[in-house]
């Protein structure tokens, strides 16, 4: 019977009226009529898509009204019940029972249990099945006092429910709840959307949750029009069967598979299909349940609602409370408290979130009992109100019930310590005046802009006398005037970031800072944390060369060798590995250490293990110095973890941005989100703080295809500049050394016809080519997500070395020929060529050896050349006179320097200039005296044009972080770009079918 929406609504109202007025029998209506007439709220929302801005808003409003209430058709209920074949002693539950559709086909009504949130559906179910044990409550608050043999159900689809562990999909929560109330080996039968657990990649976490609780029995597809009577013409659903896990010996759980056994046809016969389903899916699981009834009973006896040991712990505490004369009077109340924990139910009028916050838990019960027991040594009460410091805030505390009644309303509100420091009224907080004055002095000193700070004469004297003896070169090492000036200002504060460009002497500055802190400020030791190549190739060598006492921590035993005045060297990987032990060591020494995080941009990814470990271990250190050539590589948010490490979300990290912003990817623009809820408060820790930092300053990130449309404007620039002014000292190589010897040149080349042909192939025929260069993940959805990224990767590979592709039909590519010609032109000079991939390096090596067989060629990659070999290469390369150093850029990222090389060719671009400068600054050092030529080789009109524009856009952000607010034209000039780069860009477009395509720039493709 297909009814219109209005007819269904009218019938529902009449049914409820008859039940409420107790006039069903008088009207001559039977229970069967009620069962067939009442169809619930599903499909009766009355909303129109056109009335909403987006389908998401329409869908959310529809879900809010319907609450997922679509009753199961009788034929499917009969199929489930007859396939399960419950006996007269089996107990069956439906955890979202609606009007009780499944109960209509169960053998014993009194063995049916259910709960329902909707009061109207509950009324109908209670009328139809008066003997069933029904509760009007939320499934999340449903706590039956027994375990069930079967749980059946048709839970609401795709609703987001708030549970104690966070948000959860409604059908998944139903399964988790079923696992809690089922007996071991009990069977769950439920109807779900076909999209539920349909993909073993995207649904991996949910599948893991299910397999941890159940053994999978099988699933069948239901007819797509199964819910047409509810106003849903076509919706793919399926029927799943699961069996709860058991610790029964020799019983093995079955893994989940995404495939269905078969699909039911329209108008199927429930009896014959139930028999078929029973024989194929349920016969063996039911026999296991019946055969092991005794074992199930024993297992149930061991199962408790509480965690292991809770019962024993409570019994022990109650015995001790009863036995001790001083607290014996508390025994009755403790018993009542424990009984309340076992029996309490959520009040009907309480919101579930509020219930989760206020309900008793095991931890609360144990704390209550232990608190009662500790009253045996209770301090005598005092009628005193005192100001105390608790959890980073000031709070007035009463020490007796009488005093608590005397606390004034204004005294009840806690005052955060940061607010007390900002207000600068220490007299309001008696007993803490000295503490607040000290905090205010530290805050004022830390908040002072480095540019406005005068030099401290005592520190200046110490730095003037500071020298180191270089044993290798047999010379005295001293700081120059600019270095002394910057270090003087760093030492006046506890926290700072030294952003000197590569080759400017950051290592020497860090050594001077550490030695001053240990000698003059009484810190125990200086911990130097950096990448493995920096620690091994630089710090380990330099400290030994300067005869400074240090400990290289490579194993836990090394922590015991640390003595006052030592430098402690540790790689980022070792720090992550020994995170717990380091944290304990630092705490035992009162946090009195100087932290030096060299190459601090290594923790720019806030979600990396090394970043979390650095924050966990060192956020409370007495003094911290971060050093790096560039604090950001791609976007401003990369500065946030470094700022958090320095300031530990304290008063020095107050957010003064009044407005926050959001990037709308669909509209392609940034819009103002509203007032900042954290205005005037410290930026919160971790993810919430990073999101706030991004929304305040740069809600959008530069991408390969977005560089031509987006301006990369920095929001709240004045506030960000104030943070940088007090935190970062920035110097370019030219400022520190007084030498302007860097010359950047752009060398654009044009594709040959053969190169252009293979480039066009990758653009237009990538679907055919990708299997030749990328392995499938085995998951179609994941492959589709990776497709554009892989196409970009292959286009960049063509731009670097087209002859590495099998489809290329030409000779030596134009770019490689150009690089070889340039090296030949500099026949009496040492040349460095830096690529990014091993396969590209091999292509260049072959071309160089063929063109210049007599010229020394040195190949360096991170995987084949050890640290020791890279250090030894310095001498060999220098002695060659005209050798060619061909290497991957990442093999020389830091602390491996070749200051005698003057010609650097970069034929393969990085995604930001920070990555490339880490390479080419290896050749531009403090000791360099000759001009350095850096040559970027790019194919004009290729994706490299996009990459170069993205490098420029990111460099604009990076320069702002260095205190230089420049426009793109100035950056073009710095990079030697004197052609119309924007006209060469490629763009990502969506065709009329919704497919992503890559279009070449404004130029025509021949």
N, C-alpha and C positions, 0 to 999 in steps of 0.2 A: 504494500500500500504506500504509494508515493504522495505525500502531502506537501502543500506549500508551506513556506515559513510561517505565514500568518495562521494557517490551520493548526500547525504544530503548537504554536504559541498559545492559541485559544484552548486546545485540548489540555495542555499542561496546566493552565490556570484553572480549568474546570476540575481536573483530577485533584489538585491541591485544595480547592474549595470543598469538594466532597469529603476529603479526608479530614480537613480542619473542622468541618461542621458535623462530622460523624454521621453523615447521611448517605453513605455509599450503598448500603443494603436497601434503604428506603427508596433509592432511585432505581433499584433493580440492576445495579452494576456489579459485575463479578470481579474477583481478583484477576482473572485472566484479562478482562477488559482494561483494568488499571495497568497491568503489565504491558499490554500492547499500546495503550494510549499515551503513556508518559514517556517522552523521548529526551528530556533534559535540555540543557542550554546550548549544546553544540549546534553551530550553524545559525543561531538566532541573534547574532550580534547586531544586525541591522546597519552595519557600517559600509561605507563605499570607499573604494581605493582613491577616487578622485578628490576626496575631502582631506587627504593627508599629503604632506610634503614628500614623503618617501614611503616605499613599501615597508621598510623596517618599522616606521612609526605606526603604519596601519596594522602590521602583524602584531606588534607589541600590545596595541590597544585591544585587538581581537582576542589575544591570549588572556589579557586581563579580564575581559568579560566572560569568555567561555570557560576559562580555567581548565582547558583540555578535556571538557566533559562531553565525550562521544560514547554513548552506551553501546555495548557489544551486541550485534545482531543475534537473535535466538539460535540460528543455525550454527554459528561458530561456538556459542556457549555449549550447545549440545555436543558438538564435535569434541571440544576439550574435555567435558565431563565424561563422555563415554569412552574416550581413549585412555583417560587416567584410571577409570574403573575403581573409584574409591569404595572401600567396604563400609559397612554400617558402623564400624568402630574408628574409622579414620577421621581425623580432624582437618578441616579445609578452611583456608582464610583467603579473603580478597581484601587487599590493603587499601584499595580505592574503589569500594564496591558500588558506588553510584546507587542505582535503584535495586541492586542485587541480582543482576541478570544471570550470573553464573550459579547462584544458589537455587535457581528454579530447576536445575537438573541434577542436584546433589541428592544422595539417598536419604540423609538424615538432616532435617533442618536445624536441630539443636546442636549439631556438630559444625555448624557454619559460623565463622567469625568474620567480622568486617569492620572497617572504619570509613567514614565519609565526611568530607569537609563541608559540603553544600547541605544546608539544613533542609531544603526542599526535596532533594534526592533522598536524604536520610529519612524523611517522613514517609515517602513512598516505600522505601525498602523496609522500614519498620512495620508498615501496614501489611505488606505482602508476606513478610517472614517474621512474624511475632516471636517465634521460638529461637531465631538466630541471635547470636551475641554481637550486637552492633553497637558501635560507639560513634558519636558525633564529635570528631576531632581530626586534627591534621595527622597525616601519616607519620610525620616526623616526631609527633608527640605520642604516638600509639605505642603502648607498652603492655602487651598481653602477659598474663601470668602463666602461660604454658607455651609449648612448642607444637608446631603443626606438621602433619604428614605431607600436606600439599598446600602450596600457595598458587593461586591462579589470579589473573588480572589483565586488565587493559588500562595501564596507567596513562595519565596525561602525556601527550607527546611534546618533546622539545621545549618544555618550560625550564627556566633556570630557578632552582630552589636553593635557598640558603640553608646549609647544614653546618654542623659544628666544625667540619673541616674546610668550610668555604663553599663557594657555589658549585652546584652539581646539576647535571642534566636530569630531568624528572624520571625518565625511564631507567637511567642508571641508578639513581637513588632508590627506586623501587626494588631493584635487584639486590642492592646492598642491604636494604631493610629486610627483604625476604630471607637473606642468608642469616640474619640475626634471629629470626623467629621460626625458622625451619629446624626440624630434627636432623641429625646427621643422616645422610642418604635420602632426606626428603626431596620432593620434586617440585620444581618451579615451572609453571606454564604461563607464558605471558605473550601478549600481542604488542608488537612494536613497529615503528616505521621501518621500511626496508633500508633506510639510511643508517640505522642504528647498528654499530659494529660492522659496517659494510666494507671498511677499508683497513687492512692490517697495518698500514703505515700511519694515517692520520688518527685512527682510533686505537692506536697501540696501547695508550695508557688505560683506556676503558677496558680493553680486552684483558689486560694484565690484572685489573681489579676483579673482573669476573672470574678469570682462571684461578685467582688466589682463593676464591670462595666456592667455586662450583666445578663440576665435571660437565662438559657440554654433551648433550644427547643428540641434538639435531634441530633442524628448522625447516619449515615449509612456507611457501609463498601463498598468501590469501588472494582471492580475486580483488582486482583493483577497485571494483564498485561495491565492495563489501559494506561500506558505510554510506551508501547512497541515500538510504532512508533518513540519514541525519543531515542531509544537505551537502554531502561531500561526494561529488560525482565520480571522481577518480583520485585515489590516493593509495600508493603501493604500501602494503603492510605484510607482515609475516608473523608466524607463530613459532616461538622458540621454546625448547625444553632444556632445563638444566637440573642437575642433581647435586645437592649440597655435599661438599667434601666430608670424608670421614677418616679417622685414623685406623680403620679396620685393616688388619694385616692382609697382604696380597690384593688389596683393592687399589686400583690405579685410576686416576682421573684422566678423562679424555680431553685433548686440546681442542680449542675452538677453531672452526673453519668457516670462512665467509660464504661458502656455497650452500644453496638450498637443496633439499632432497628431491623435491618436486613442487609443482604449483597446482593449487586447487582450481578446478574449472568453475565457471559461473554455474549456479544452480546445482552444486554438488549435493550428493546424498550424505547427510551427516553420519548415518549408521555405518554404511559401507566404508566411508573414509576414516571413521574412528577405528574400525577394525584394522584397516590397512596401517594406520598410524601406530596403533598399539603393537602390531606385529613387527613393524620396522624400527620403531624408536623406543617404546616403553616397556616391552615385555621383560627384557633382562634387568633394567634398573628397578622395576617393581618387584621382581623376584629377589633381588639383592636386599631391598628394603624389608620385605616380608621375612626372608630367611634370617636376617640379622637383627630381629627385633630385640633380643636380649642384649646384644652388644650395644645397640642404640640406647637402651635404657641405662646401661652402665656409663656410656659416654655422656648422656644427659645429666647423670648424677654428678659428674665431674665438671660439667659446664656451669659457669656462674655468670651472672650479669656483670660482676665486678672483675677487676684484674687479678692476676695471680698474686697471692699473698695478702690481699686486702682483708679477707675474712680473719686470717690469723693475726694480722696487725691490729685490727680493731678489738678482737677478743683479748689480746695481750694488754692493750691500753686500758680497756674497761676493767680488767682484773686489777691492774695497778692502781687505778683511780679508786676502786672499791676498797682496796686493802690499805690505802694510806689515810690515816686519821685526818690529815690537814685538808684533804680534798674529797673526802668521802661524801660530803653533802652535795657534791656536784654529780654524783653517779647517776641519779635518776634523770637529770636533765641531759646527760650524755647519752643515755639509752634512748630517750625520746628523740634526740637529734639524729641518732643512727637509724631509728625506726622510720623517721620522716624521710631520710635519704632513700630507703628501700621502697617506700609507698607513695611518695609525692607524685602528682599528676599536674600537667599544665592546665592552668585555669582557662576556661573557655574564652574569656574576654582578653586574654594576654597575647600580644604579638609573639611570633616564634623567636624573633631575634632577642626580644626582651626576656623570653623564657630561657634561652640559652645563656644569657648573661646572669640571671638570678638563680637558676636552679642549683640544687646541691650537687656537688661532684665528690669523687673519692678524695681529691686533694683537700677540699674544704672540710670534709668529715675528719680526716686525719689531723688537719691543722687544729680543728676545734678540740679534739680529744687531747692532743699534745698540749694545747694551750691550757686546758683544764688541769692537766697533770703538773704543769710547771707552776701552778699557783701554790704548790707546797712551799715554794721559796718566794712567795709574793712580797714585794716591797710595801712598806706601809704607805698609805695614801697621804698626799700633802695637798692642802688647799692652795695650790700654786698654779699660775698660768705663766708659761715661759715660752720665749721665742726660740725655736729650734730650726736646724738646717736639715731638711730631708729631701732626698731625690732631686737635687739641684733646685730647690726652692725653699723659701722661708715660710714657716708655718707656726702659728701659736698652738701650743699643746697644753691641755689641762691634765693635771696629775691626780685628780679626784673627781667623782661625779658632781660634787658641789661646785668645784671650779669650772667644770665643763658647762654648767648652766650659766656661769658668769661671763663667758666669752662673748664679747660684743660682735654684732654682725659683720663689721668691717674687719675683725680679726680672723674670721672663719675662712676668708678667701686667701689661699696661698699666693705668694709673690715669687715668681721665678727669679733666680739669682741674677740672670742677665738683665732683667728689668730693673732690679735694685741698683746694679752697676750703672746702667744707662741713666737712671733718674739722678744718680750722684747725690743722694741725701742719706749718708750713713747714719745720721742721728735717728732716723726712723726705725733702725734695727739695732736696739741696744745689745751690747755684747759682741757685735760683729762689725763695729766701726773700723777697726784696724784691718780686718779681712777685706772689707769693701773698698777701703782706700787703696790697699795693695792691688786689688783686682782692677780698680779704676786706673791706676798708674800703668799697669800692664796693658790695659785696653787702649789707653791714649797713646802709649808708645807703639803698640802694634798697628794702630789705625793711622799713624802718621805716614804720609806719602814719602817714599824713598827719595823723590826728587827734592823735597823740602827739608830733609834731615841734614843737620850739620854733622861734621865728623867728630867723633869722641877723641879727645887728645890722648887719653891713656891707651885706647885701642890703637890709635895711630902710631904711638911710640913703639908698641909691641910689634905691629906689622912692619914698621921701618927696620926693626932689628931682626925680623924673621928671615932666616936663610936655610937652605938645604944644600947638602953636598951631593952632586951628581957623580957617582963613582964611575959610571960608564964613560962619560965625556970629560971627567975630571975638571968640573967647573962648579962655581957657586951659583945656585938658583935663587933669584929674588923676584918679588912681585914688582910690576911697574906701577906708576902712579894711579892709573885708572883702576887697575885691579885692587890696589890697596883701598882706594876710595869706596868701591862697591862692597868689599869684604867688611870694611869698617861699619858700614850701615847695616849689613846683614847681622853682624855680631851684636848690634845694639838691640835687636829684636830676638825673640825666641824662635820665630818661624819665618821662613823666606824661601823664595824660589829664584835661583840664579839662572837666567835664560841668556847665556852667552852662546853665540854662534860657535859651531864646531871649529876647533883649532885655536880657541881664545884662552885656554888655560883653566878650564873648569876643574880638572883634577887637582891642580895646585891650589886653587881657591878652596876646595873641599878639605884638603889636608890642613891648610892654615886655619880654617874654621874649626875643625876637629881638635887640633892641638891647642888653640886658644880656649875652647870650652873646657877641655880637660885640665889645662894648667891654671887658668884664671877663674873659672866658674865652678870648679869642683865636680864636673861630671865624670862618671866612672870610666866610660869608654866611648869610642866612636864606631858605630855600626855602618858599614858601607854595603848597600844592597844595589845590585845592578844585574844586567844580563850576563850570561856565562862568558861570552866573548869579551865583554868589558872587564869583568873581574879577572879572568885568566890572562888576557892579553895586555891589560893595562895596569890595573891596580896591583895585582900580584907581582908584576915586574917593577912597577914604579916604587912601591913601598920598600921592596928589597933593595932597589938601586939607591934609595935615599937612606937606607939603614934605619928605618923606623920599625918599632915593635908592632907586630900584627899577628893575628890568628886567622887562618883561612879555614872556615867551618865547612868541612866536607862530610862529617859524620857527627852524631850526637856527642860522642866522647870529646870532641874538640871544644864544646861549650865549657868544659871543666878547665881548659887551659887559659881562659880569658882572665887577664889581670888588669887592675886599674891603669889607665894610660894607654891601653892597647887599641889599635884599629882592628875591627872585626870585619872580615870580608865574607860575604855570602851571596850566592847566586839567587835569582828569583825563584828558580825551581826548587832549590834546597830550602828556601824560606817557606814555600808552599808545603813541602814535604814535612818539615819539622815545626809547623805552625803552632801546635799546642805547646811544645817544649820551649820554643822561643818566647811565647807569650808569658809562660810561667817564669822564665829566667828574667825577663824585663821587669815583671812585677816584683820578684824577690829583691831586685836591686833598686826598688823605689822609682822606676821609670827614669832614673838619672843617667840617661845616655843621650848622646848626640846621634841622631839619625841622619845619614847622608844617602838619599835615594838618587843615584846617578842614572842618567837617561830616564828621567821620571815619566816621559811619555810612554814608557813600557806599561804603565798602569792606566792608559787612557781608556781602555775598554772596561766600563764599570762592572761588567758581568763575568770577567775573566777570573779564574781561580787565583792568579797572582795578585790581582787587585784586591780581592776580598781578603787574601792572606795578609797583604801589607797593611790594610786597614785594621785587621784584627790584632796584629802583633804590635804595631807601632803608633796607633792613633793617640796614645797617652804619653808619648815620650816628652821629656823635659824640653828638648830643643830639636828642631827638624830643619834640614836644608835639602831642598830638591834642586837638582841641576839637570839641565837639558838644553839642547840647541834650539828646540821648538817644543813648547808645551802642548801644542795641538797639531794634528796632521790633516784632519778632514773637516772637523766642525768644532764649535765652541764647547759642546757638551763634554768633549774629551778632557777639558780642564777641570770639570767638576770633581772627579775622584781625587785628583791631586790637591785641590783646594780642601776637600774633606779630610784627607790625610794630614794636611798642615793644621787645620783649625778644629777638627774633631766636632763639627756641628755646634760650636760654642758661640759666645757673644761676638767673636771675630768673624762670624759667618752669618750675620744678620742680613736678611733679604729686604732691601729698601725699594724694590720695584713695585709700584702701585698697580700696574696692569700686567696681565699675562695674555699670551697670544696662542693661536692654534692654526695649524696649516690644514686646509681642506684640500685633500688630494683630488677630489672630484671636481671642485671648482678651480683648482690650481692657484689658490691664493691664500694669503695669511689674513686672518681676521682677529679682532680683539675679543678675547674670551670673557673679560670682565675684571672685577677687582681681585687682587691677590689676597687669598685667605691667610697667607703667611707673612703679610707685610709687617715689618718691625719685629719679626721672630727669626730665630736661627733656622737656616735651611735644614729640613729633616734629613736623616741618614738614608743611605742606600737608594733604592729605586725611586721612592717618592721624591727624594731630593734631586736626583738627576732629571726626573721629569719636570720638576719645578724650574730648575736651572735652564732647561731647554725651552720651556714655554715662556720664560722671561726674556731670553736673549736671541735664540735662533730656533724657532719651531720647525724649520725646514732644513733639509740637508741637500747639498749639491750632488747631482747625479749625472751620469754620462749624457743622458738625453734631455736633462732639464737645464743645462747650463746656458742655453740661449734665451730661455723664457724667464728665468728667475734671477732676481737681483742680488740675493744673499744679503739683504739688509740686516743690520744688527739692531735689535730692539733694546730699549732701555740702555743705550750705549753709555750714558753718563754714569749710571750705577755700576755697570761692568768696568768702566775705566777706573772708577774709585777703588774697586776690588783689586784690580791689577796694579794700581799705583802703590798700594800699601803692601802688596804681596810679592810682586815680581820686579826684578831688576833686569832689564834687557840691554844687551850690547851686541852690536854686529861685529863681525870679524874685523872690519875696517876701523871701528871705534877703538877696540881693545889694542890692536896692533899698530894702528896708525898707517896701515898699508892698504891701498885700493888696488889690488892686483888681480881681481876676478873679472873676467870678461866672458859674458854669455853670448853665444851666437846661435841663431836658428838657421838650419840648413834644410829647407823644404825641397823634396825631390818629387818627380812625377812618376806615376805608374807607367810601366811599359804595357803594350797591348796584352801580352800574356799575363802579366800581373793583374791588370784590370779585369781580365776574363775570370780568373780564379776568385777575385774579390767579389765580382757580381754573382758568381756561383754560390758563394757562401751566403750572400744576401737573399737570393731568390730561390735557391734549392737546398736550403739548410736541412729540411726534413729528410732529404735523400742522403746528405753528407754526414749528418751528426753521428751515425752509428760507426763510421770509420774512425772517429776521433774521441768519442766519449762512450763509456760503458753505461749500460742501462742500470738503474737502481733496482729494477725488478718491480717497480711500482709506477703505473702509468701516471698517476696524479703527481707524484714527486718528479717524474721526468718532465711533465708539462711545466711545472714550476721552475725547473732548472733550465728550460730551453733557451730563454732570452739571454740568461747569463752565459750559457755555453756558446751561443752565437756571438756574443760580444768577445768572449775569449778567443774564439777562432778568427774573428776579424782582426783582432790585435795581433794574433800570430801571423796572419797573412801580411800585416803591416810591418812586422819585425823581420820575417824571413819567409817569403812566399814559397821558396823552394823546399820547405819542410812539409808541404802538402803534396799528396800523391797526384792531385788534379792539375798541378802546375806543369806546363809544357815548355817553358822557356829555359834560358840559360841562367847565368848568375844574376840575381835580382839587382835592380838599380841601386837600392839603398846599400846593399853589401858592397857593390862596385864602388860606390861613392866613399864608403868608409875605408876601403882598401886604397883608393886613390889618395885620400887625405893622409893616410899613414905613409904611403910612398913619398908624398911630398915632404914629409917631415922625416927624411931618411936618417938624419943624424940626431934625432931626439927620441926619448922614451915616450911611448904612447900608451894610454890606458883606454880600453874599450869595455863599457859595462852594459851587459844585457840582463834579462830577468829570468830566462828559462834555459835549461840545459840543452834542449833541442836546438834553440837559436844559437847558443854558444858553439855547438858542433858545426852548424852551417857556416858561421863566421870563421872558425878555425880552419875549415877545409879551404875556404876562399883565400885566406891569408897565406896559408902554407903553399898554395898553388901559385899565388902572385909573387910572394917574397920567400922563396925556400931557404935563403941564406940568412934571413933575419931571425934573431932569437924570439921565440913565442912562448909565453908563460901562461898556462891555463890554471885558473883557480875557481873551484866551486866549493860550496859549503860541505857537500857530501863526500868529496874525494880528497880534500886538502885539509889537513889537521891544523890546529892553532899553531903548533910549533913550526910546521912547514911554512905557514903564512908569515910568521915572524922572520924565518930564515930567508924568505924570498926577497926581503928588502935589500939585503946585501947583494944577492945575485943579480937582481934587476938593475941596481945602480951600476954595478960593474959592467953590465952588458953594453951600456952606452946608448944603444938604439933599440932595445928590446921592446916587444909589444906585450903588454899585460892585458890578456883577455879573460874577463871574469864575470861572474854573476854579481849584480849589485849587492845582493844580500850577503854575499860572502865577505864583504868589507864594510859591515854596517857601523862599527864603532871600534875605536882604539887600535886599529891597524893602519898606520900612517905611512904615506909615500910622498914626502914633501918635495922630492926632487923631480917628480913628474909634472910637466907643464902643459901637456896636451891630453885632454879628456874627451872622448867621443861617447855620447849616450844615444844609441840607436833604438832603444826600447824604453818607453816612458813608464813611470810609476803612476799611481793614482793620485799622488800629491807631491809637491816639491820637497816636503820634509823627508820623504823616503829617498828621493834622488839626491838631496843635499847630504844625507848621511853617507852617500857614496862619494860624490865629487869633492866633499870637504875633507876626505881622507888625503887629498893631494894639495890642499890649501891649508897650511899650518902656521902656527905662530912664528916658526923659524923660517918660513918661506920668504924669498926675496924677489923672485922673478914673476913675471906676469903669467897667469894661468888662463888658458883658453878652454872653455867648456862648450862643446858643440852638440846641439840637439838635432838629430836626423829624424825627420818625419816625412811621411807621404802626404802631400797636400791633398785635401779632399777625402781623406780616409777617416776612419774612426779615431785615429790619432789626433785629428783636429779637435774633435770633441774632448778627448783626453787632455789636450793642452789647454783648452778653454776651462775645463774643470779644475786643472792644476792652478790656473790663474785665479779662478773664483775662490778656491780654497786658500790660496796665498793671501788674498785680500783679508780673509778672516784671520789667518795666522799673523799677518802684519798688525792687525788691530790688537791681537793678544800680545804683541811686542811693543805696543804703544805707538804704532804708526798707522794713522787713519788715512789711507791712500785710496785713490780711485783706480779703476782698471787701466786707464791709459798709462799711468805711471808704472803699473806692474808690467804692462806690455813692453814698455821701454826697458825695464830691468831685464826682462827675458829676451830682449832682442827681437821682438815680434813686430815687424814693420809691414805686414800684409793684412788683408781683410780676413781675419780668422773666422768671424761669424758666418761669412758667406760659404765657408767650406764645411760647416757642421752637418752631421747626419741627424735625422730625427726619427723618433718612434711615433708611429701613427696607428690608429685603429680603423680598419676598413669597414664597409657596410655590413659585413657579417660578424663584426666584433672581434676579428683576429688582429693580433699585433703584427705590424710590419715595420721594417726599417727603411727609411727613404733617404737617399743621398741629399747633399746640400743643394745650394742654388745652381750649381753648375750642372751641365748636362752630362749624362753618361753616354759615351760613344759606343 
